[in-house]
Amino acid sequence: MTFQGSGSIDTGNVSGGGGGGGGRIALGGGAGLLITIVALFFGVNPGDLLGSGGPAPGASSDAAQIQQQLDSCTYEMANENTICRIKATTVSVDSVWSDLWPEYKPPQTVVFADAVNTGCGSASSATGPFYCPADSTAYFDPTFFAQLRRMGGSDGPLAQEYVVAHEYGHHVQNLTGALAKGQRMGSQGPRSGSVRVELQADCLAGVWAHHADDGPDALLAPITEDQIASVIQTAKAIGDDTIQGPGSNPEGWTHGSAAQRTRWFTIGYQAGDPNRCDTFATDDL
């Protein structure tokens, strides 16, 4: 059990999506497969990477089915059902950030199948989870978690919740201006703006985890060492050096190494203080 709440999950910020463009990664030239793979996971703004396509077959009916599932979600179901887990996690993350930062405004969240239209362009499931600053919305295709497991990550409950909290971290960055700052600093390299943005989002996800099980009314049951280990396993699996493999070139990094992603999540989790997540104030990433 992860969620210890009961009853229906009441939030108007999560909806089912789909029926948008087919979505394709539109990278060429010297970018090659390597950057394409990196772009699939936890992208900040897919608008620069995505091309439009035709409607995805069956996407409208998929969206309706997802919406029906979302409407029926309870906290008990969130312990077994991935779609409900995403929805329940958004409630937890919104609650934590509202307590930590009174100016916080929750984003919208869309759970989609196959393809979806966004303010950043059309996206397919291949994009992985992402946050679009143009419409202040986080997007998730639940099938991603099985792919993450195949990459060596975990599809355990807290690991899935970490993915949601990471994308909500990008929303916090959008509100604070950190996202725009990072985009002005470049998209590749070990100290690039992109790496700083992604590591900060990992740290902010750790801040959420620190507070998510606080107090008798917390939605999450006490987090265990095994659950944290599942997050660390996932952070390592999506490090740039892990994805690139032997001979990894830091000059091509966009999200940070396995060690860096693990370190910054841990900083946030141990401190519970978003002020400790200033990846822009140091070159010791």
C-alpha positions as protocol buffer text, in pm:
chain_id: "A"
residue {
  index: 1
  type: MET
  ca { x: 0 y: 0 z: 0 }
}
residue {
  index: 2
  type: THR
  ca { x: 120 y: 351 z: -85 }
}
residue {
  index: 3
  type: PHE
  ca { x: -190 y: 568 z: -52 }
}
residue {
  index: 4
  type: GLN
  ca { x: -366 y: 552 z: 281 }
}
residue {
  index: 5
  type: GLY
  ca { x: -658 y: 776 z: 190 }
}
residue {
  index: 6
  type: SER
  ca { x: -1002 y: 640 z: 106 }
}
residue {
  index: 7
  type: GLY
  ca { x: -1291 y: 733 z: -117 }
}
residue {
  index: 8
  type: SER
  ca { x: -1304 y: 913 z: -449 }
}
residue {
  index: 9
  type: ILE
  ca { x: -1018 y: 1129 z: -569 }
}
residue {
  index: 10
  type: ASP
  ca { x: -1169 y: 1474 z: -612 }
}
residue {
  index: 11
  type: THR
  ca { x: -970 y: 1699 z: -841 }
}
residue {
  index: 12
  type: GLY
  ca { x: -1071 y: 1892 z: -1149 }
}
residue {
  index: 13
  type: ASN
  ca { x: -715 y: 1919 z: -1276 }
}
residue {
  index: 14
  type: VAL
  ca { x: -677 y: 1572 z: -1430 }
}
residue {
  index: 15
  type: SER
  ca { x: -845 y: 1468 z: -1753 }
}
residue {
  index: 16
  type: GLY
  ca { x: -819 y: 1205 z: -2023 }
}
residue {
  index: 17
  type: GLY
  ca { x: -671 y: 1304 z: -2357 }
}
residue {
  index: 18
  type: GLY
  ca { x: -595 y: 1170 z: -2699 }
}
residue {
  index: 19
  type: GLY
  ca { x: -715 y: 1207 z: -3052 }
}
residue {
  index: 20
  type: GLY
  ca { x: -444 y: 1456 z: -3130 }
}
residue {
  index: 21
  type: GLY
  ca { x: -170 y: 1445 z: -3387 }
}
residue {
  index: 22
  type: GLY
  ca { x: 21 y: 1127 z: -3450 }
}
residue {
  index: 23
  type: GLY
  ca { x: 330 y: 1299 z: -3321 }
}
residue {
  index: 24
  type: ARG
  ca { x: 681 y: 1222 z: -3435 }
}
residue {
  index: 25
  type: ILE
  ca { x: 1024 y: 1320 z: -3316 }
}
residue {
  index: 26
  type: ALA
  ca { x: 1153 y: 1560 z: -3580 }
}
residue {
  index: 27
  type: LEU
  ca { x: 1528 y: 1548 z: -3528 }
}
residue {
  index: 28
  type: GLY
  ca { x: 1777 y: 1524 z: -3807 }
}
residue {
  index: 29
  type: GLY
  ca { x: 2126 y: 1613 z: -3915 }
}
residue {
  index: 30
  type: GLY
  ca { x: 2392 y: 1536 z: -3660 }
}
residue {
  index: 31
  type: ALA
  ca { x: 2145 y: 1482 z: -3377 }
}
residue {
  index: 32
  type: GLY
  ca { x: 2094 y: 1117 z: -3457 }
}
residue {
  index: 33
  type: LEU
  ca { x: 1939 y: 844 z: -3250 }
}
residue {
  index: 34
  type: LEU
  ca { x: 2123 y: 933 z: -2929 }
}
residue {
  index: 35
  type: ILE
  ca { x: 1954 y: 1269 z: -2875 }
}
residue {
  index: 36
  type: THR
  ca { x: 1624 y: 1120 z: -2985 }
}
residue {
  index: 37
  type: ILE
  ca { x: 1642 y: 862 z: -2708 }
}
residue {
  index: 38
  type: VAL
  ca { x: 1740 y: 1122 z: -2450 }
}
residue {
  index: 39
  type: ALA
  ca { x: 1452 y: 1339 z: -2561 }
}
residue {
  index: 40
  type: LEU
  ca { x: 1204 y: 1063 z: -2491 }
}
residue {
  index: 41
  type: PHE
  ca { x: 1234 y: 1085 z: -2117 }
}
residue {
  index: 42
  type: PHE
  ca { x: 1133 y: 1372 z: -1891 }
}
residue {
  index: 43
  type: GLY
  ca { x: 1155 y: 1634 z: -2166 }
}
residue {
  index: 44
  type: VAL
  ca { x: 1097 y: 1994 z: -2054 }
}
residue {
  index: 45
  type: ASN
  ca { x: 947 y: 2137 z: -2369 }
}
residue {
  index: 46
  type: PRO
  ca { x: 883 y: 1898 z: -2658 }
}
residue {
  index: 47
  type: GLY
  ca { x: 771 y: 2182 z: -2883 }
}
residue {
  index: 48
  type: ASP
  ca { x: 1116 y: 2210 z: -3040 }
}
residue {
  index: 49
  type: LEU
  ca { x: 1135 y: 1836 z: -3103 }
}
residue {
  index: 50
  type: LEU
  ca { x: 792 y: 1732 z: -3223 }
}
residue {
  index: 51
  type: GLY
  ca { x: 637 y: 1739 z: -3566 }
}
residue {
  index: 52
  type: SER
  ca { x: 267 y: 1714 z: -3633 }
}
residue {
  index: 53
  type: GLY
  ca { x: 99 y: 1410 z: -3775 }
}
residue {
  index: 54
  type: GLY
  ca { x: -239 y: 1266 z: -3852 }
}
residue {
  index: 55
  type: PRO
  ca { x: -491 y: 1151 z: -3594 }
}
residue {
  index: 56
  type: ALA
  ca { x: -399 y: 839 z: -3404 }
}
residue {
  index: 57
  type: PRO
  ca { x: -638 y: 550 z: -3484 }
}
residue {
  index: 58
  type: GLY
  ca { x: -876 y: 487 z: -3198 }
}
residue {
  index: 59
  type: ALA
  ca { x: -740 y: 777 z: -2992 }
}
residue {
  index: 60
  type: SER
  ca { x: -1079 y: 936 z: -2929 }
}
residue {
  index: 61
  type: SER
  ca { x: -1225 y: 617 z: -2787 }
}
residue {
  index: 62
  type: ASP
  ca { x: -908 y: 567 z: -2581 }
}
residue {
  index: 63
  type: ALA
  ca { x: -951 y: 917 z: -2438 }
}
residue {
  index: 64
  type: ALA
  ca { x: -1310 y: 842 z: -2342 }
}
residue {
  index: 65
  type: GLN
  ca { x: -1208 y: 520 z: -2171 }
}
residue {
  index: 66
  type: ILE
  ca { x: -931 y: 697 z: -1980 }
}
residue {
  index: 67
  type: GLN
  ca { x: -1172 y: 969 z: -1871 }
}
residue {
  index: 68
  type: GLN
  ca { x: -1420 y: 707 z: -1752 }
}
residue {
  index: 69
  type: GLN
  ca { x: -1142 y: 541 z: -1551 }
}
residue {
  index: 70
  type: LEU
  ca { x: -1033 y: 873 z: -1403 }
}
residue {
  index: 71
  type: ASP
  ca { x: -1388 y: 958 z: -1302 }
}
residue {
  index: 72
  type: SER
  ca { x: -1417 y: 631 z: -1108 }
}
residue {
  index: 73
  type: CYS
  ca { x: -1080 y: 651 z: -930 }
}
residue {
  index: 74
  type: THR
  ca { x: -1056 y: 606 z: -555 }
}
residue {
  index: 75
  type: TYR
  ca { x: -749 y: 614 z: -333 }
}
residue {
  index: 76
  type: GLU
  ca { x: -789 y: 241 z: -279 }
}
residue {
  index: 77
  type: MET
  ca { x: -775 y: 191 z: -658 }
}
residue {
  index: 78
  type: ALA
  ca { x: -463 y: 408 z: -676 }
}
residue {
  index: 79
  type: ASN
  ca { x: -273 y: 131 z: -499 }
}
residue {
  index: 80
  type: GLU
  ca { x: -341 y: -106 z: -788 }
}
residue {
  index: 81
  type: ASN
  ca { x: -425 y: 100 z: -1095 }
}
residue {
  index: 82
  type: THR
  ca { x: -166 y: 312 z: -1277 }
}
residue {
  index: 83
  type: ILE
  ca { x: -411 y: 573 z: -1408 }
}
residue {
  index: 84
  type: CYS
  ca { x: -557 y: 624 z: -1062 }
}
residue {
  index: 85
  type: ARG
  ca { x: -208 y: 633 z: -913 }
}
residue {
  index: 86
  type: ILE
  ca { x: -118 y: 922 z: -1144 }
}
residue {
  index: 87
  type: LYS
  ca { x: -432 y: 1108 z: -1039 }
}
residue {
  index: 88
  type: ALA
  ca { x: -380 y: 1046 z: -667 }
}
residue {
  index: 89
  type: THR
  ca { x: -16 y: 1154 z: -694 }
}
residue {
  index: 90
  type: THR
  ca { x: -116 y: 1489 z: -845 }
}
residue {
  index: 91
  type: VAL
  ca { x: -334 y: 1554 z: -539 }
}
residue {
  index: 92
  type: SER
  ca { x: -43 y: 1473 z: -308 }
}
residue {
  index: 93
  type: VAL
  ca { x: 207 y: 1686 z: -501 }
}
residue {
  index: 94
  type: ASP
  ca { x: -34 y: 1981 z: -522 }
}
residue {
  index: 95
  type: SER
  ca { x: -96 y: 1956 z: -148 }
}
residue {
  index: 96
  type: VAL
  ca { x: 275 y: 1956 z: -63 }
}
residue {
  index: 97
  type: TRP
  ca { x: 360 y: 2249 z: -288 }
}
residue {
  index: 98
  type: SER
  ca { x: 60 y: 2451 z: -171 }
}
residue {
  index: 99
  type: ASP
  ca { x: 186 y: 2412 z: 186 }
}
residue {
  index: 100
  type: LEU
  ca { x: 545 y: 2496 z: 98 }
}
residue {
  index: 101
  type: TRP
  ca { x: 469 y: 2787 z: -133 }
}
residue {
  index: 102
  type: PRO
  ca { x: 143 y: 2982 z: -90 }
}
residue {
  index: 103
  type: GLU
  ca { x: 178 y: 3132 z: -440 }
}
residue {
  index: 104
  type: TYR
  ca { x: 172 y: 2787 z: -598 }
}
residue {
  index: 105
  type: LYS
  ca { x: -91 y: 2736 z: -869 }
}
residue {
  index: 106
  type: PRO
  ca { x: -160 y: 2373 z: -965 }
}
residue {
  index: 107
  type: PRO
  ca { x: -106 y: 2270 z: -1327 }
}
residue {
  index: 108
  type: GLN
  ca { x: -343 y: 2072 z: -1541 }
}
residue {
  index: 109
  type: THR
  ca { x: -267 y: 1706 z: -1607 }
}
residue {
  index: 110
  type: VAL
  ca { x: -366 y: 1498 z: -1907 }
}
residue {
  index: 111
  type: VAL
  ca { x: -348 y: 1119 z: -1911 }
}
residue {
  index: 112
  type: PHE
  ca { x: -345 y: 1009 z: -2273 }
}
residue {
  index: 113
  type: ALA
  ca { x: -308 y: 710 z: -2501 }
}
residue {
  index: 114
  type: ASP
  ca { x: -111 y: 698 z: -2824 }
}
residue {
  index: 115
  type: ALA
  ca { x: -108 y: 1069 z: -2912 }
}
residue {
  index: 116
  type: VAL
  ca { x: -222 y: 1406 z: -2785 }
}
residue {
  index: 117
  type: ASN
  ca { x: -231 y: 1770 z: -2894 }
}
residue {
  index: 118
  type: THR
  ca { x: -59 y: 2013 z: -2659 }
}
residue {
  index: 119
  type: GLY
  ca { x: 33 y: 2377 z: -2645 }
}
residue {
  index: 120
  type: CYS
  ca { x: 385 y: 2264 z: -2741 }
}
residue {
  index: 121
  type: GLY
  ca { x: 278 y: 2063 z: -3045 }
}
residue {
  index: 122
  type: SER
  ca { x: 156 y: 1711 z: -3111 }
}
residue {
  index: 123
  type: ALA
  ca { x: 308 y: 1435 z: -2903 }
}
residue {
  index: 124
  type: SER
  ca { x: 307 y: 1059 z: -2929 }
}
residue {
  index: 125
  type: SER
  ca { x: 353 y: 802 z: -2656 }
}
residue {
  index: 126
  type: ALA
  ca { x: 718 y: 777 z: -2763 }
}
residue {
  index: 127
  type: THR
  ca { x: 777 y: 1119 z: -2610 }
}
residue {
  index: 128
  type: GLY
  ca { x: 739 y: 981 z: -2260 }
}
residue {
  index: 129
  type: PRO
  ca { x: 605 y: 1195 z: -1975 }
}
residue {
  index: 130
  type: PHE
  ca { x: 653 y: 1567 z: -2029 }
}
residue {
  index: 131
  type: TYR
  ca { x: 548 y: 1910 z: -1913 }
}
residue {
  index: 132
  type: CYS
  ca { x: 443 y: 2179 z: -2158 }
}
residue {
  index: 133
  type: PRO
  ca { x: 498 y: 2532 z: -2024 }
}
residue {
  index: 134
  type: ALA
  ca { x: 285 y: 2684 z: -2300 }
}
residue {
  index: 135
  type: ASP
  ca { x: -33 y: 2534 z: -2151 }
}
residue {
  index: 136
  type: SER
  ca { x: 96 y: 2464 z: -1797 }
}
residue {
  index: 137
  type: THR
  ca { x: 5 y: 2098 z: -1834 }
}
residue {
  index: 138
  type: ALA
  ca { x: 180 y: 1772 z: -1750 }
}
residue {
  index: 139
  type: TYR
  ca { x: 117 y: 1481 z: -1987 }
}
residue {
  index: 140
  type: PHE
  ca { x: 143 y: 1109 z: -1910 }
}
residue {
  index: 141
  type: ASP
  ca { x: 84 y: 795 z: -2113 }
}
residue {
  index: 142
  type: PRO
  ca { x: 55 y: 513 z: -1854 }
}
residue {
  index: 143
  type: THR
  ca { x: 227 y: 265 z: -2088 }
}
residue {
  index: 144
  type: PHE
  ca { x: 553 y: 453 z: -2026 }
}
residue {
  index: 145
  type: PHE
  ca { x: 609 y: 277 z: -1697 }
}
residue {
  index: 146
  type: ALA
  ca { x: 643 y: -64 z: -1862 }
}
residue {
  index: 147
  type: GLN
  ca { x: 900 y: 87 z: -2097 }
}
residue {
  index: 148
  type: LEU
  ca { x: 1084 y: 236 z: -1803 }
}
residue {
  index: 149
  type: ARG
  ca { x: 1108 y: -108 z: -1644 }
}
residue {
  index: 150
  type: ARG
  ca { x: 1254 y: -248 z: -1967 }
}
residue {
  index: 151
  type: MET
  ca { x: 1522 y: 24 z: -1950 }
}
residue {
  index: 152
  type: GLY
  ca { x: 1627 y: -98 z: -1607 }
}
residue {
  index: 153
  type: GLY
  ca { x: 1415 y: 135 z: -1398 }
}
residue {
  index: 154
  type: SER
  ca { x: 1143 y: 38 z: -1154 }
}
residue {
  index: 155
  type: ASP
  ca { x: 769 y: 47 z: -1211 }
}
residue {
  index: 156
  type: GLY
  ca { x: 706 y: 31 z: -836 }
}
residue {
  index: 157
  type: PRO
  ca { x: 452 y: 272 z: -689 }
}
residue {
  index: 158
  type: LEU
  ca { x: 693 y: 535 z: -556 }
}
residue {
  index: 159
  type: ALA
  ca { x: 904 y: 521 z: -872 }
}
residue {
  index: 160
  type: GLN
  ca { x: 590 y: 599 z: -1075 }
}
residue {
  index: 161
  type: GLU
  ca { x: 500 y: 876 z: -834 }
}
residue {
  index: 162
  type: TYR
  ca { x: 853 y: 1018 z: -870 }
}
residue {
  index: 163
  type: VAL
  ca { x: 792 y: 1052 z: -1244 }
}
residue {
  index: 164
  type: VAL
  ca { x: 476 y: 1253 z: -1176 }
}
residue {
  index: 165
  type: ALA
  ca { x: 650 y: 1465 z: -911 }
}
residue {
  index: 166
  type: HIS
  ca { x: 940 y: 1532 z: -1151 }
}
residue {
  index: 167
  type: GLU
  ca { x: 708 y: 1673 z: -1416 }
}
residue {
  index: 168
  type: TYR
  ca { x: 531 y: 1881 z: -1151 }
}
residue {
  index: 169
  type: GLY
  ca { x: 878 y: 2002 z: -1057 }
}
residue {
  index: 170
  type: HIS
  ca { x: 899 y: 2149 z: -1407 }
}
residue {
  index: 171
  type: HIS
  ca { x: 572 y: 2330 z: -1337 }
}
residue {
  index: 172
  type: VAL
  ca { x: 722 y: 2480 z: -1022 }
}
residue {
  index: 173
  type: GLN
  ca { x: 1018 y: 2589 z: -1236 }
}
residue {
  index: 174
  type: ASN
  ca { x: 781 y: 2745 z: -1485 }
}
residue {
  index: 175
  type: LEU
  ca { x: 620 y: 2947 z: -1206 }
}
residue {
  index: 176
  type: THR
  ca { x: 952 y: 3060 z: -1056 }
}
residue {
  index: 177
  type: GLY
  ca { x: 1121 y: 3144 z: -1387 }
}
residue {
  index: 178
  type: ALA
  ca { x: 1384 y: 2872 z: -1350 }
}
residue {
  index: 179
  type: LEU
  ca { x: 1256 y: 2694 z: -1659 }
}
residue {
  index: 180
  type: ALA
  ca { x: 1301 y: 3000 z: -1880 }
}
residue {
  index: 181
  type: LYS
  ca { x: 1642 y: 3066 z: -1724 }
}
residue {
  index: 182
  type: GLY
  ca { x: 1755 y: 2715 z: -1805 }
}
residue {
  index: 183
  type: GLN
  ca { x: 1633 y: 2739 z: -2163 }
}
residue {
  index: 184
  type: ARG
  ca { x: 1847 y: 3051 z: -2211 }
}
residue {
  index: 185
  type: MET
  ca { x: 2159 y: 2868 z: -2094 }
}
residue {
  index: 186
  type: GLY
  ca { x: 2178 y: 2601 z: -2362 }
}
residue {
  index: 187
  type: SER
  ca { x: 2043 y: 2253 z: -2418 }
}
residue {
  index: 188
  type: GLN
  ca { x: 2352 y: 2029 z: -2413 }
}
residue {
  index: 189
  type: GLY
  ca { x: 2660 y: 1979 z: -2201 }
}
residue {
  index: 190
  type: PRO
  ca { x: 2740 y: 1880 z: -1843 }
}
residue {
  index: 191
  type: ARG
  ca { x: 2668 y: 2230 z: -1709 }
}
residue {
  index: 192
  type: SER
  ca { x: 2401 y: 2328 z: -1960 }
}
residue {
  index: 193
  type: GLY
  ca { x: 2072 y: 2489 z: -1869 }
}
residue {
  index: 194
  type: SER
  ca { x: 1891 y: 2170 z: -1966 }
}
residue {
  index: 195
  type: VAL
  ca { x: 2093 y: 1959 z: -1722 }
}
residue {
  index: 196
  type: ARG
  ca { x: 2043 y: 2214 z: -1445 }
}
residue {
  index: 197
  type: VAL
  ca { x: 1667 y: 2220 z: -1508 }
}
residue {
  index: 198
  type: GLU
  ca { x: 1636 y: 1842 z: -1504 }
}
residue {
  index: 199
  type: LEU
  ca { x: 1848 y: 1794 z: -1193 }
}
residue {
  index: 200
  type: GLN
  ca { x: 1650 y: 2063 z: -1014 }
}
residue {
  index: 201
  type: ALA
  ca { x: 1326 y: 1886 z: -1108 }
}
residue {
  index: 202
  type: ASP
  ca { x: 1470 y: 1566 z: -958 }
}
residue {
  index: 203
  type: CYS
  ca { x: 1552 y: 1757 z: -640 }
}
residue {
  index: 204
  type: LEU
  ca { x: 1204 y: 1908 z: -626 }
}
residue {
  index: 205
  type: ALA
  ca { x: 1058 y: 1559 z: -664 }
}
residue {
  index: 206
  type: GLY
  ca { x: 1270 y: 1462 z: -364 }
}
residue {
  index: 207
  type: VAL
  ca { x: 1129 y: 1757 z: -168 }
}
residue {
  index: 208
  type: TRP
  ca { x: 780 y: 1626 z: -241 }
}
residue {
  index: 209
  type: ALA
  ca { x: 875 y: 1276 z: -125 }
}
residue {
  index: 210
  type: HIS
  ca { x: 1016 y: 1420 z: 200 }
}
residue {
  index: 211
  type: HIS
  ca { x: 681 y: 1577 z: 287 }
}
residue {
  index: 212
  type: ALA
  ca { x: 440 y: 1334 z: 119 }
}
residue {
  index: 213
  type: ASP
  ca { x: 405 y: 1109 z: 423 }
}
residue {
  index: 214
  type: ASP
  ca { x: 415 y: 1383 z: 689 }
}
residue {
  index: 215
  type: GLY
  ca { x: 140 y: 1399 z: 948 }
}
residue {
  index: 216
  type: PRO
  ca { x: -171 y: 1192 z: 1024 }
}
residue {
  index: 217
  type: ASP
  ca { x: -357 y: 1328 z: 721 }
}
residue {
  index: 218
  type: ALA
  ca { x: -81 y: 1252 z: 470 }
}
residue {
  index: 219
  type: LEU
  ca { x: -202 y: 1073 z: 159 }
}
residue {
  index: 220
  type: LEU
  ca { x: 106 y: 850 z: 144 }
}
residue {
  index: 221
  type: ALA
  ca { x: 177 y: 583 z: 399 }
}
residue {
  index: 222
  type: PRO
  ca { x: 527 y: 608 z: 553 }
}
residue {
  index: 223
  type: ILE
  ca { x: 783 y: 574 z: 277 }
}
residue {
  index: 224
  type: THR
  ca { x: 1014 y: 276 z: 313 }
}
residue {
  index: 225
  type: GLU
  ca { x: 1382 y: 233 z: 228 }
}
residue {
  index: 226
  type: ASP
  ca { x: 1284 y: -17 z: -42 }
}
residue {
  index: 227
  type: GLN
  ca { x: 1058 y: 240 z: -205 }
}
residue {
  index: 228
  type: ILE
  ca { x: 1334 y: 500 z: -207 }
}
residue {
  index: 229
  type: ALA
  ca { x: 1562 y: 236 z: -358 }
}
residue {
  index: 230
  type: SER
  ca { x: 1311 y: 194 z: -643 }
}
residue {
  index: 231
  type: VAL
  ca { x: 1335 y: 567 z: -715 }
}
residue {
  index: 232
  type: ILE
  ca { x: 1716 y: 554 z: -710 }
}
residue {
  index: 233
  type: GLN
  ca { x: 1706 y: 257 z: -948 }
}
residue {
  index: 234
  type: THR
  ca { x: 1488 y: 460 z: -1183 }
}
residue {
  index: 235
  type: ALA
  ca { x: 1701 y: 776 z: -1159 }
}
residue {
  index: 236
  type: LYS
  ca { x: 2008 y: 571 z: -1250 }
}
residue {
  index: 237
  type: ALA
  ca { x: 1831 y: 409 z: -1546 }
}
residue {
  index: 238
  type: ILE
  ca { x: 1750 y: 746 z: -1703 }
}
residue {
  index: 239
  type: GLY
  ca { x: 2086 y: 912 z: -1651 }
}
residue {
  index: 240
  type: ASP
  ca { x: 2243 y: 1037 z: -1972 }
}
residue {
  index: 241
  type: ASP
  ca { x: 2549 y: 817 z: -1927 }
}
residue {
  index: 242
  type: THR
  ca { x: 2330 y: 510 z: -1873 }
}
residue {
  index: 243
  type: ILE
  ca { x: 2125 y: 582 z: -2183 }
}
residue {
  index: 244
  type: GLN
  ca { x: 2432 y: 662 z: -2396 }
}
residue {
  index: 245
  type: GLY
  ca { x: 2622 y: 358 z: -2271 }
}
residue {
  index: 246
  type: PRO
  ca { x: 2999 y: 301 z: -2283 }
}
residue {
  index: 247
  type: GLY
  ca { x: 3192 y: 602 z: -2407 }
}
residue {
  index: 248
  type: SER
  ca { x: 2925 y: 846 z: -2295 }
}
residue {
  index: 249
  type: ASN
  ca { x: 3017 y: 1203 z: -2394 }
}
residue {
  index: 250
  type: PRO
  ca { x: 2919 y: 1463 z: -2131 }
}
residue {
  index: 251
  type: GLU
  ca { x: 2904 y: 1730 z: -2400 }
}
residue {
  index: 252
  type: GLY
  ca { x: 2592 y: 1557 z: -2528 }
}
residue {
  index: 253
  type: TRP
  ca { x: 2417 y: 1537 z: -2192 }
}
residue {
  index: 254
  type: THR
  ca { x: 2078 y: 1700 z: -2153 }
}
residue {
  index: 255
  type: HIS
  ca { x: 1947 y: 1554 z: -1826 }
}
residue {
  index: 256
  type: GLY
  ca { x: 2249 y: 1466 z: -1612 }
}
residue {
  index: 257
  type: SER
  ca { x: 2430 y: 1146 z: -1527 }
}
residue {
  index: 258
  type: ALA
  ca { x: 2291 y: 860 z: -1322 }
}
residue {
  index: 259
  type: ALA
  ca { x: 2497 y: 973 z: -1023 }
}
residue {
  index: 260
  type: GLN
  ca { x: 2382 y: 1333 z: -1058 }
}
residue {
  index: 261
  type: ARG
  ca { x: 2014 y: 1244 z: -1086 }
}
residue {
  index: 262
  type: THR
  ca { x: 2043 y: 1021 z: -782 }
}
residue {
  index: 263
  type: ARG
  ca { x: 2233 y: 1287 z: -587 }
}
residue {
  index: 264
  type: TRP
  ca { x: 1987 y: 1569 z: -650 }
}
residue {
  index: 265
  type: PHE
  ca { x: 1680 y: 1359 z: -574 }
}
residue {
  index: 266
  type: THR
  ca { x: 1850 y: 1256 z: -249 }
}
residue {
  index: 267
  type: ILE
  ca { x: 1934 y: 1617 z: -160 }
}
residue {
  index: 268
  type: GLY
  ca { x: 1569 y: 1712 z: -195 }
}
residue {
  index: 269
  type: TYR
  ca { x: 1445 y: 1405 z: -13 }
}
residue {
  index: 270
  type: GLN
  ca { x: 1679 y: 1442 z: 284 }
}
residue {
  index: 271
  type: ALA
  ca { x: 1641 y: 1820 z: 324 }
}
residue {
  index: 272
  type: GLY
  ca { x: 1278 y: 1871 z: 229 }
}
residue {
  index: 273
  type: ASP
  ca { x: 1378 y: 2229 z: 145 }
}
residue {
  index: 274
  type: PRO
  ca { x: 1334 y: 2360 z: -211 }
}
residue {
  index: 275
  type: ASN
  ca { x: 1603 y: 2621 z: -141 }
}
residue {
  index: 276
  type: ARG
  ca { x: 1853 y: 2336 z: -141 }
}
residue {
  index: 277
  type: CYS
  ca { x: 1762 y: 2263 z: -502 }
}
residue {
  index: 278
  type: ASP
  ca { x: 1935 y: 2562 z: -662 }
}
residue {
  index: 279
  type: THR
  ca { x: 2126 y: 2384 z: -935 }
}
residue {
  index: 280
  type: PHE
  ca { x: 2190 y: 2721 z: -1099 }
}
residue {
  index: 281
  type: ALA
  ca { x: 2405 y: 2843 z: -810 }
}
residue {
  index: 282
  type: THR
  ca { x: 2675 y: 2579 z: -841 }
}
residue {
  index: 283
  type: ASP
  ca { x: 2890 y: 2408 z: -1100 }
}
residue {
  index: 284
  type: ASP
  ca { x: 2931 y: 2111 z: -866 }
}
residue {
  index: 285
  type: LEU
  ca { x: 2640 y: 1923 z: -1019 }
}
